Amino acid sequence: MERVLSGAIPPGARIEANEIAAEDGVSPTPVRNALNRLAGAGFIVSHSNEGFFAPLHSEQELRDLYDSCSVLLSIAITRAANARTPSTIDSQNVPADASVELKTESAFRDIMAFCANKRLCGALGDASLHLRPIRRLEGEWIGNRDAELRRILRAFSALELSELDRLIDAYHRRRIRLVAKIVARMQDRREQHASDSGSAI
């Protein structure tokens, strides 16, 4: 199910259980069961008699996701800044050749760990999974995105908490301002994907 959660399937695109089963060399039944669990958790969408789809968020849903991430990370940074003992980074091992967005997502999880609250960490993880497909596509839509993410990673590595808080706030505010354009681009991408899939039949 990693391919579903990885963001490799464009927002709004149909998820073919039989194709996933064939590629993984398993029966379609466990794949459908897993897809039903993901639909129940809200990571994908299920339509009766139509199958499963990667979610295509509305403008408000997307604003809420970006805002949630910003608020949660700000809480974690504030707690780290107010801690009596210096914060340390218990960074998850991310391959050196991982994409900038995956490195940033990992850094966001590590920042969240500053608050030492598993429920808040889980809330960020949930929002990040919903945003992963969109972050994968941001490079095509948002100028200077990689430089922006590298600045966040540098501030995080140096534990420059006030600068990190400022950069993360700016990162999310920028995306909230661009939500209408992002949703329009996602819809274009979905239509292109549907057109390509139709011509391949």
N, C-alpha and C positions, 0 to 999 in steps of 0.2 A: 504493500500500500504506500510505500515510500514515494512512488512516482505520482500518486494522487496528492500527497501532502507536500511534495517537493516544489509544487508550483509549475511543473512541466506541462500540465494540461491548462490551456488558456481559459480564462474566466468565461463561463457560459457554454463551454464545449461539452459535448456528450462524453460520458465515461463508459466505455464498452467493456462490460464484465467478461464477456467471452474472449475478447482480444487479450485482456490482462491475464486471464487464465491460460490461454494458449502460450503467451510469451513466457509465463512463469512455469509452465509444465504442470499445472494443477487443474483440479476439477473446477468448473464455474461456481459450484455451490459455496465453497469457503470464500471465494472472491465476493460473491453477492452478499454473504453474511457480513464480511468485513465492510463492504460498501454501505450496508444498512446501518452498521454501528457508526460509521463516519457521518452518515446522514442524520442519525439520531443525535450525534454530538454537534451538529450544525456545520461540519467542515465541508460537506458537499450537499447537494440538493437532490431530492428524490421526487419525481412526478409520477403519479399512478399511470400505469400502462405506457409510460414514455421512457422510463429508466432513470439513470443517474447523470448529474451534470455538475461541473465545477461551478461554484457560486459566482454570480455576477452581482456584486454589491450595488445597492443604490447609493446616491450621493450622500444621504444622511448616514447610512450604515458605515460608509467609508470614513466620513468625518469622525464618527464615534470611535471607530477603531484607531485612527491616528491620535485622537485626543486621549483615549484610554492609555495608549502606550506612553504618550508624553507625560501624563499625570503620574502613572505608576513609576516611571523612571525618575521623575523629579522627587517623588517620595523617597526612593532608594538613595538618591544622591544626597538629599537633605539629611537623612539618617546617618549616612556615612560621614558627612561633614560635622555632625553633632556628636559623633561617637567619641568616647573618651580614649579609646585605643585606636591607632591608625587602621584603616581598612586595608585588607590585602586582597589580591586578585586570585581567586581559585578558578583560573581560566580553564574552560573545556578545551581539549585538544582539537583544533581545527587545522586541517591540512594547509600547508603553506601555499598550495596552488588553488585553494578554495576561492570562490568568487568574492568580490568585495562585499556584496550584499549578505552572503552567508557569514563572513567574518564579522560584519556589523551586527547581524542578528545574534551571533554568539556573544559578542561584546555586550549587547543589550541584556542578554540573560545573565551575564556575569555582573553587570551593574546592578541588576535587580537583586542579585544574591546579597548585595550590601545590606538590604533591609532585614535579612534573616527572617522572612515571613513567607512560609511555603504557599499560603493561599494567594498572596500578592504575586509571587513568582509564577504560580500556575495561571493567574489571570493574564500576566504578560505573555506567557507561553501560548495561551489560547489565542490572544489577539495577534501575536506574531505569526502563528500558523495561518490565520485568516488572511494576513497581509502578504505572506510569502509569494504567492503568484503575482501579486501586483508589484512587489519589490523587484522580482525578476525582470519585469518589463519596464521598470522606471528608467533604466539606462537609455532606452529608445526615446523617452518622452521628456526627461528632466535634464536640462543642461548642467554641466559641472557636477553631476551627481557623484561621480567617483571621488573627486577632490573633496567634496562635502563629507563623504563617508570616511575618507582617510583622515581628515581633521578630527572627526569624532574618535576614531581609533587612536590617534596620537594623544589626545587629551585623556582618554581612558587609560592608556598604557602608562602615562606620566602621573596618573591620579590627580590631575588638575581639575578638581571637582567643580569649582565655580564656572570655569570655561566649559567643562563637559556639560553642565546643566544648561548653559546658554546655547551651546551648539545643538543639543538634543531638542531644546524648545524651538529653535529656529528651523531645524530639520522638519519637525512635525507641523509647525505653523505654515511652512512653505507648501507642504503637501495638502494641507487643509484648504489653502487658497486655490490649489490646482485641481481640487476634487472633480469639478464639472468636466474639465478637460480630460482627466484620467478616466472617468467613467465613459466619456465619449470614445476615447481611444480603445478602451476595453470592448465596447460594443462593436467598433470597427473590426477589432481583432477577432471577435466571435464570428462576425459575418464572413470574414475572410477565411477563417478556419472551416466554417460550414460549407462555403463555396468550394474550398480545396478538397474537402472530404467528399462532397457531392460529385466533383469532376473525377475523383479517383475511382468511383464505383463503375 
